[in-house]
Amino acid sequence: MRPSIVRALACAALLAALLAALPLQAQELDPNRCLYINVASVPVHYTGPSLVLTMDGSINGTPAQLLVDTGASDTALTRTGTEPRGMSLWATGASSVGIGGYSRVYRTRYKEFRAGPASSTSGELRVLHDFGTPPSFDGLVGAPFLLQSDFEMSLAEKEVRFFRPRNCSDKFLAYWDPDAVVIPFEANWSRSPNPQFTVLLNGKKLTAVIDSGASTTSVTLGAAKRAGLKLDAPGVERAGETVGLGDTRVARWTTVFDTLQIGAERISNAEVAVIDTDLRDVDLLLGADFLRAHRVLFAMSQRKLYISYVGGAPLGQRRTIEPWMQKEAEAGNTDAQMMLWSMYRSGRGVPRDPVQAQAWFERAAAAGNPQANVMIGRRMMDSANYEEAARRLRVGLRGLPGDRIASLWLYLTRLRLGEGDAARADLEKAFARDDNDQWPKPVARYLLGKRSMEDVLEDARDDRSRANRQVCMAKTMIAEYHAALGEADKSKALLAQRPECGPPPKAG
């Protein structure tokens, strides 16, 4: 992510103040003793369809989930955080870069913002607008916030910790493991404090960072080829696309490299994702899968990393139901329950089991999972149960306000319920900041009487990789719109013209 001109602001300063304010009575007894003081221990959670790492926070007095992202160069909010709170945005003319290309950057004012142990009143933050899928988190805390002090990640304990060292410049700081690997930082040109270091992939030197915002470990296609990868080799599997900041989808493969060496630790048969993107001066991202099997201390005071293997698969690409997923689902995490639903339903990584899939889906839906409720809302639309469809879609959009397709479905449902004027105003508001050609805004503009069908279909075909799916979506929604207006013949004609695209995923 590109550093912003706008720094994020008060929460970082307040954490620094918290670090400086700790009492040092123990040190007064021995002024030369190394004191390594745990300033704050913060629980972390697995959140959203991708089960990303978040910490608790709040925005304007309401609870918020904030992505813990050492790979981000600043702290920012997302439209998931700003839209439900009615926060005003203004354009900066700036952009940030992620795996999926560029995102527009807005700014907003907040009355109160809290991230973990730090809070602030009355300030400004950036707002990142464009993601490949609607973000499930309200904002993110990046490297300048997380790494302004020594910072430990212990996902086995589902906790991150901030430390204040005194007289520890030459001391070994991995207090939990005398055999921890020590890796010195390397010089880099990035303005982000996230340290770069060298790893060996199949013996080839690559530049790496630890990116807690990435679900799985990945290497750029160019770097993978330098390490000997050939895409047509046995064992290299196309694994769809990956998304992140920016609205471009990036081709992804999975494969197994003979070795990945990180300091003195050597991982054999390392399963790593390969992504077709350029991360500038970084070749490899060690993601949350690496962090689950390792305890990591960013010793910013010494410019060193301390890394310990703590057990389990050292890397994982979520190709099976991993123990931590099962544990999260059983503990009531509805996003993990939806992950299990998807895997049992499709037979991905486990034997296909419709009964298990249905049980996990129903459990997640009953607890208010946004994704499950959007899917049930769509099913209720197909059953002409429009009141229940509207209720379910509203539940889903409260958790995923950036889900533009769900916004369109809710609009069509409200037309059936006779809420035309109010529904139109809400649809206008939902798409107000999206570019006119940003899918599916062309469909929304047709439904609002601002675009011709020919223009919508032309926009749908612009993205060749998704043209068939987008044309199908456009004709389906436009047909449903005319059906809601009582124009049955026009609706039937449009449905007959649709390409083969299959029904939406069933709820359970």
C-alpha positions, 0 to 999 in steps of 0.5 A: 500500500502506498504511503499517504501524504496524510498521516494517521494520527492521533491514535499513534501519538496516544499509544506512544504517550501510553508507552512513555507513561509507564512507571519504572519503580523496578528500574530505580532499584537497578538502573542498568537492568533490562526492563521489557514492559508489556504495555498492552495485550490486545485480543485478536479475532478472525473476521469476515468471509476471508477470516482476516485478523482484526482487533476491537476498536470503536468509531464515534462511540460504536464498536468497530473491527479493525484489520491488524495489518503490518503490510499497510503503510497507514491507518485508515477506515473503509466504507464498511466503517463510514457508510453505516455511520453516515460519515461525510467524505471528501476527495483527496485526489490521492490513491493507495496501491494494493494487490488489486491496483489502485484505490481512491482515498477520501478523508473523513472527520471522526468524533471518537476513534479507538484502536486497541489500547489507544483512543482519540477524540476529534480528528481526521482519517483516510478512507480507502474506497476500492476493494476487490470484495466488500471489506468485512472490517471497519478500518485497518491499523497499519505498520506505523501504528503497530510498529511504533514500539516493540510488537509481538504477535502470538496467534496461538494465544490470539493476542498481540502485545506492545512492549516498552524496552529500557536498557535492552539494546544488546539483550536477547528479547524472545523471553518465551524461547531461548532458541528463537531465530533472530533476523536483522532488518535490512535497509529498504526504501519504503516509508513503511516501518515494516521490516524487510529481510532475506529468505531463500526460496529453493535456494534463491534469495528473495526479499520478504516481509511479514504481512498480517493482513494477508490470509496466506503466504504468497510470492509474486509470479516473477520471483517464483519464476526466479526460484524455478517455477514453471506454470505448466509443471506438475503440481502447479494448480490454478487457484482462481483469483485473489483480491485486496485493496484495488478492484482488480482481480489477480490470477493465483496459483498454488504449488509446493516449493522444495524449501523456504528458509527463514533465518535458521528455520528451513521449511520443506515442501513449502506450500505457497500461493503464487500471485500475478502482481508486482509488489515493487521491492518485496517478493514474498509476503509471510501471511497469517498462516505463517503467523499461526505456526510462529510466535513473532516479535518485531523488536523495533528497538533493536531492528531485529525480528525474533521468530519461534516455531510453535507447532502445526503446519508452518504454512497453509493455503486453506485447502482443508478444514484446519484445526483453528477453523474448526475451533473458531466455528465451534466457539461461535464465530459465524464467519468460520461457520460459513467457511465450513459451510462452503467447504463441506458444500463444495467438497473442497478439502473434505468429503462433500457433506450436504448435511454438515454444510446445512447445519453450519449454514443454519447456525451462522444464519441464526446468529446473524451472519451477514453473508448467510442472510444475504443469501437467504434474502435472495432465496426469499426473493425467488420465493416471492416472500418479499417482506422476509427478503427485505428483512434478511437483506437489511441484516446482511447489509448492516454487516457488509454495507459495501455489498453493492449486489445486495443493495440492488436486490434490496431495491428490487425487493422494496419495489415489490413492497411499494416503497419505490421513492424511499428505495430509490433514494437509498439506492442513489445513496449506496452508489453515490461514490462509485465510478459510473463504470464500476460494476455493478453501478451501470445496472443501478444507473439503469434501474434509476433511469440514467443509463440505456440497456445497450450502455449497461451491456457494453460495460458488462462486456468490457471485462472479458474475464467476467463478461458472461457473468456480468451480462447475465447479472445485468439481464437478470436484474433488469428483468426483475426490475420490469417484473416489479413494474408489472411489465411481464412480457418485457421481463420474460423476453430479457430472461430468455436472452440471458447467457447460461450463467447458472443460479446464484449460490443456494442458501445451505 
